[in-house]
Amino acid sequence: MEDAGNDMAKIQAELLKLTEQIARINETPLDILCENVDSESPSPDTTSSTEA
């Protein structure tokens, strides 16, 4: 049973790390995220024409 306890501790530590990362992401203004996506992605015209 001690192994299960150790596994739970590892899982909880990983969960805490991920939760902190998500919290940091949520603090980022959406405007900045949208600007980054717009500047990196190709223009909508090219993507829509390939889909059609």
C-alpha positions, 0 to 999 in steps of 0.5 A, a space after each residue: 500500500 505504500 507504493 500507492 501512497 507514493 504514486 498519489 504524492 507524485 500525481 498530486 505534485 504533477 497536478 499542482 505544477 499543471 494547475 500553476 501553469 494553467 493559472 499563469 496562462 489564464 492571467 495572460 490577456 486574450 488580446 495578446 494570445 489572439 495577436 500571436 495567433 494572427 501573426 503566426 497563422 497564414 491568411 484566412 483566404 488561403 486556408 478557406 480556399 483549400 478547404 472548399 
